[in-house]
Amino acid sequence: MSGEKKTPKTTSNIATGIAMAASIVPLVKPAIEAVRDYADKTIEERKKLIVVPKLYSSEYRTTSEQAVEILTSLGLKAVLSPTLIDDADGKYRNCINNQVIKSEPKAKQKVEPGTTVRVLYITQEVIDESQRLFNESEKRKAERLLEKSIRRSERKEKTKQVVSDVADTVKRGVGKIPSVLHKKNNDKEEHNE
């Protein structure tokens, strides 16, 4: 060991510490067992939970019927809810009839077996309205771009006109300079004679 001699005082301190620890173990043991039982119970409950599958994605299209089959096979209940015409949005224009667009609880959440999952799917009339809204939006964008382009062209034409007017004014001014100088020189020559 380290070569230090143990004094009777150090040995008695160690013995006292061991005796205290031995007397605490019976008191702490029930608490430790309670925590262990709670952890085991929680782990078992989590193992029983089911993860809600992802029923909608831009990569694949799941119909409401397919969603019901998937949820039923996992031990969950499905309630189908069609979208309302007020839910129409340009982002739904490329959907197919009865395509799932949302679920509650959301995908990847853990739920107990038998939990009811609300499946929101899109109807053809909502898809048609979404397409109409998208077309109107694109038309408005195109009109705004055209208006901007026209205004830009008008500004360019106006700028060209201003530059042209300035250039003409300068040319006229420059054209007068030699005649003024020539006139002054002629006046000087006449006075000198």
C-alpha positions as a Markdown table, in Angstrom:
| # | Residue | x | y | z |
|---|---|---|---|---|
| 1 | Met | 0.0 | 0.0 | 0.0 |
| 2 | Ser | 1.2 | 3.6 | 0.5 |
| 3 | Gly | 3.4 | 2.7 | 3.4 |
| 4 | Glu | 1.4 | 4.8 | 5.9 |
| 5 | Lys | 0.7 | 3.3 | 9.2 |
| 6 | Lys | -3.0 | 3.2 | 10.2 |
| 7 | Thr | -3.5 | 4.8 | 13.5 |
| 8 | Pro | -6.2 | 3.5 | 15.9 |
| 9 | Lys | -8.1 | 6.8 | 15.3 |
| 10 | Thr | -8.3 | 6.2 | 11.5 |
| 11 | Thr | -9.4 | 2.6 | 12.0 |
| 12 | Ser | -12.1 | 3.6 | 14.4 |
| 13 | Asn | -13.4 | 6.2 | 11.9 |
| 14 | Ile | -13.6 | 3.6 | 9.1 |
| 15 | Ala | -15.4 | 1.2 | 11.5 |
| 16 | Thr | -17.9 | 3.9 | 12.5 |
| 17 | Gly | -18.6 | 4.7 | 8.8 |
| 18 | Ile | -19.2 | 1.0 | 8.0 |
| 19 | Ala | -21.6 | 0.7 | 10.9 |
| 20 | Met | -23.5 | 3.8 | 9.9 |
| 21 | Ala | -23.8 | 2.5 | 6.3 |
| 22 | Ala | -25.0 | -0.9 | 7.6 |
| 23 | Ser | -27.7 | 0.8 | 9.7 |
| 24 | Ile | -29.0 | 3.0 | 6.8 |
| 25 | Val | -29.3 | 0.1 | 4.3 |
| 26 | Pro | -32.5 | -1.3 | 5.9 |
| 27 | Leu | -34.1 | 2.1 | 5.8 |
| 28 | Val | -33.1 | 2.9 | 2.2 |
| 29 | Lys | -33.9 | -0.5 | 0.8 |
| 30 | Pro | -37.7 | 0.0 | 0.6 |
| 31 | Ala | -37.2 | 3.3 | -1.2 |
| 32 | Ile | -34.8 | 1.7 | -3.7 |
| 33 | Glu | -37.3 | -1.1 | -4.4 |
| 34 | Ala | -40.2 | 1.3 | -4.9 |
| 35 | Val | -38.1 | 3.3 | -7.4 |
| 36 | Arg | -37.1 | 0.1 | -9.2 |
| 37 | Asp | -40.8 | -1.1 | -9.3 |
| 38 | Tyr | -42.0 | 2.3 | -10.7 |
| 39 | Ala | -39.2 | 2.3 | -13.4 |
| 40 | Asp | -40.1 | -1.3 | -14.4 |
| 41 | Lys | -43.8 | -0.4 | -14.5 |
| 42 | Thr | -43.1 | 2.7 | -16.6 |
| 43 | Ile | -40.9 | 0.8 | -19.0 |
| 44 | Glu | -43.6 | -1.9 | -19.5 |
| 45 | Glu | -46.3 | 0.8 | -20.1 |
| 46 | Arg | -44.1 | 2.4 | -22.7 |
| 47 | Lys | -43.5 | -0.9 | -24.5 |
| 48 | Lys | -47.3 | -1.2 | -24.9 |
| 49 | Leu | -47.6 | 2.3 | -26.5 |
| 50 | Ile | -48.1 | 2.5 | -30.3 |
| 51 | Val | -46.5 | 5.1 | -32.5 |
| 52 | Val | -49.0 | 6.8 | -34.8 |
| 53 | Pro | -47.8 | 6.2 | -38.3 |
| 54 | Lys | -47.1 | 8.9 | -40.8 |
| 55 | Leu | -50.2 | 8.8 | -43.0 |
| 56 | Tyr | -49.4 | 11.9 | -45.2 |
| 57 | Ser | -46.3 | 13.1 | -47.1 |
| 58 | Ser | -45.4 | 14.9 | -50.3 |
| 59 | Glu | -43.5 | 11.7 | -51.3 |
| 60 | Tyr | -46.4 | 9.3 | -51.2 |
| 61 | Arg | -50.2 | 9.7 | -51.2 |
| 62 | Thr | -52.3 | 7.7 | -48.8 |
| 63 | Thr | -56.0 | 7.5 | -49.3 |
| 64 | Ser | -58.5 | 7.6 | -46.4 |
| 65 | Glu | -59.3 | 3.9 | -47.0 |
| 66 | Gln | -55.6 | 2.9 | -46.8 |
| 67 | Ala | -55.2 | 5.0 | -43.6 |
| 68 | Val | -58.1 | 3.2 | -41.9 |
| 69 | Glu | -56.5 | -0.2 | -42.8 |
| 70 | Ile | -53.1 | 0.9 | -41.5 |
| 71 | Leu | -54.5 | 2.3 | -38.2 |
| 72 | Thr | -56.8 | -0.8 | -37.6 |
| 73 | Ser | -53.9 | -3.2 | -38.2 |
| 74 | Leu | -51.9 | -1.3 | -35.4 |
| 75 | Gly | -54.8 | -1.6 | -33.0 |
| 76 | Leu | -55.9 | 2.0 | -33.3 |
| 77 | Lys | -59.4 | 3.4 | -34.2 |
| 78 | Ala | -59.8 | 5.7 | -37.1 |
| 79 | Val | -62.4 | 8.5 | -37.5 |
| 80 | Leu | -62.5 | 10.0 | -41.0 |
| 81 | Ser | -63.1 | 13.8 | -41.4 |
| 82 | Pro | -63.5 | 15.4 | -44.9 |
| 83 | Thr | -62.1 | 18.8 | -45.4 |
| 84 | Leu | -64.4 | 21.7 | -45.9 |
| 85 | Ile | -64.5 | 24.0 | -48.9 |
| 86 | Asp | -63.2 | 26.8 | -46.6 |
| 87 | Asp | -60.0 | 24.7 | -46.2 |
| 88 | Ala | -59.1 | 25.1 | -49.9 |
| 89 | Asp | -55.6 | 26.3 | -50.4 |
| 90 | Gly | -53.2 | 26.3 | -53.3 |
| 91 | Lys | -51.0 | 23.7 | -51.7 |
| 92 | Tyr | -53.8 | 21.1 | -52.1 |
| 93 | Arg | -54.1 | 21.6 | -55.9 |
| 94 | Asn | -52.0 | 18.5 | -56.7 |
| 95 | Cys | -53.7 | 16.1 | -54.2 |
| 96 | Ile | -55.8 | 13.2 | -55.2 |
| 97 | Asn | -59.4 | 12.6 | -54.1 |
| 98 | Asn | -59.6 | 11.2 | -50.6 |
| 99 | Gln | -55.9 | 11.8 | -49.9 |
| 100 | Val | -54.9 | 12.1 | -46.2 |
| 101 | Ile | -53.5 | 15.5 | -45.4 |
| 102 | Lys | -53.5 | 15.5 | -41.6 |
| 103 | Ser | -54.0 | 13.2 | -38.5 |
| 104 | Glu | -54.6 | 13.9 | -34.9 |
| 105 | Pro | -52.7 | 12.9 | -32.8 |
| 106 | Lys | -49.9 | 13.7 | -35.2 |
| 107 | Ala | -47.5 | 11.2 | -36.7 |
| 108 | Lys | -44.7 | 9.7 | -34.5 |
| 109 | Gln | -46.7 | 10.4 | -31.3 |
| 110 | Lys | -47.0 | 7.5 | -28.9 |
| 111 | Val | -50.5 | 6.5 | -27.9 |
| 112 | Glu | -52.2 | 3.7 | -26.0 |
| 113 | Pro | -53.8 | 0.8 | -28.0 |
| 114 | Gly | -57.4 | 1.6 | -29.0 |
| 115 | Thr | -56.8 | 5.3 | -29.2 |
| 116 | Thr | -59.0 | 7.1 | -31.7 |
| 117 | Val | -57.0 | 8.9 | -34.5 |
| 118 | Arg | -58.8 | 11.6 | -36.5 |
| 119 | Val | -57.9 | 11.3 | -40.2 |
| 120 | Leu | -58.5 | 14.5 | -42.2 |
| 121 | Tyr | -58.7 | 13.8 | -46.0 |
| 122 | Ile | -59.3 | 16.1 | -48.9 |
| 123 | Thr | -62.3 | 15.9 | -51.2 |
| 124 | Gln | -62.4 | 16.5 | -55.0 |
| 125 | Glu | -64.4 | 19.7 | -54.6 |
| 126 | Val | -61.8 | 21.1 | -52.3 |
| 127 | Ile | -59.1 | 20.1 | -54.7 |
| 128 | Asp | -60.9 | 21.9 | -57.5 |
| 129 | Glu | -61.4 | 25.0 | -55.4 |
| 130 | Ser | -57.7 | 24.9 | -54.5 |
| 131 | Gln | -56.7 | 24.7 | -58.1 |
| 132 | Arg | -59.0 | 27.7 | -58.9 |
| 133 | Leu | -57.4 | 29.7 | -56.0 |
| 134 | Phe | -53.9 | 28.8 | -57.2 |
| 135 | Asn | -54.7 | 29.9 | -60.8 |
| 136 | Glu | -56.1 | 33.2 | -59.6 |
| 137 | Ser | -53.1 | 33.7 | -57.4 |
| 138 | Glu | -50.7 | 33.0 | -60.4 |
| 139 | Lys | -52.8 | 35.3 | -62.6 |
| 140 | Arg | -52.5 | 38.1 | -60.0 |
| 141 | Lys | -48.7 | 37.6 | -59.8 |
| 142 | Ala | -48.4 | 37.7 | -63.6 |
| 143 | Glu | -50.4 | 40.9 | -63.7 |
| 144 | Arg | -48.3 | 42.5 | -61.0 |
| 145 | Leu | -45.1 | 41.5 | -62.9 |
| 146 | Leu | -46.5 | 43.0 | -66.1 |
| 147 | Glu | -47.4 | 46.2 | -64.3 |
| 148 | Lys | -43.9 | 46.4 | -62.9 |
| 149 | Ser | -42.4 | 45.8 | -66.3 |
| 150 | Ile | -44.6 | 48.5 | -67.9 |
| 151 | Arg | -43.7 | 51.0 | -65.1 |
| 152 | Arg | -40.0 | 50.2 | -65.5 |
| 153 | Ser | -40.3 | 50.7 | -69.3 |
| 154 | Glu | -42.1 | 54.0 | -68.8 |
| 155 | Arg | -39.4 | 55.2 | -66.4 |
| 156 | Lys | -36.7 | 54.2 | -68.9 |
| 157 | Glu | -38.5 | 56.1 | -71.6 |
| 158 | Lys | -38.9 | 59.1 | -69.4 |
| 159 | Thr | -35.2 | 59.0 | -68.4 |
| 160 | Lys | -34.2 | 58.7 | -72.1 |
| 161 | Gln | -36.4 | 61.7 | -72.9 |
| 162 | Val | -34.9 | 63.8 | -70.1 |
| 163 | Val | -31.4 | 62.9 | -71.2 |
| 164 | Ser | -32.3 | 63.7 | -74.8 |
| 165 | Asp | -33.7 | 67.1 | -73.8 |
| 166 | Val | -30.6 | 67.9 | -71.7 |
| 167 | Ala | -28.4 | 66.9 | -74.6 |
| 168 | Asp | -30.4 | 69.1 | -77.0 |
| 169 | Thr | -30.2 | 72.0 | -74.6 |
| 170 | Val | -26.4 | 71.6 | -74.2 |
| 171 | Lys | -26.0 | 71.4 | -78.0 |
| 172 | Arg | -27.9 | 74.6 | -78.5 |
| 173 | Gly | -25.9 | 76.3 | -75.8 |
| 174 | Val | -22.7 | 75.0 | -77.3 |
| 175 | Gly | -23.8 | 76.2 | -80.7 |
| 176 | Lys | -24.3 | 79.7 | -79.4 |
| 177 | Ile | -20.9 | 80.0 | -77.8 |
| 178 | Pro | -18.9 | 80.3 | -81.1 |
| 179 | Ser | -21.3 | 82.9 | -82.5 |
| 180 | Val | -21.1 | 84.9 | -79.2 |
| 181 | Leu | -17.3 | 84.6 | -79.2 |
| 182 | His | -17.2 | 85.5 | -82.9 |
| 183 | Lys | -19.5 | 88.5 | -82.3 |
| 184 | Lys | -17.4 | 89.7 | -79.4 |
| 185 | Asn | -14.2 | 89.4 | -81.5 |
| 186 | Asn | -15.9 | 91.3 | -84.3 |
| 187 | Asp | -16.9 | 94.0 | -81.9 |
| 188 | Lys | -13.4 | 94.3 | -80.6 |
| 189 | Glu | -12.0 | 94.5 | -84.1 |
| 190 | Glu | -14.4 | 97.3 | -85.0 |
| 191 | His | -13.4 | 99.3 | -81.9 |
| 192 | Asn | -9.8 | 98.8 | -82.6 |
| 193 | Glu | -10.0 | 100.2 | -86.1 |
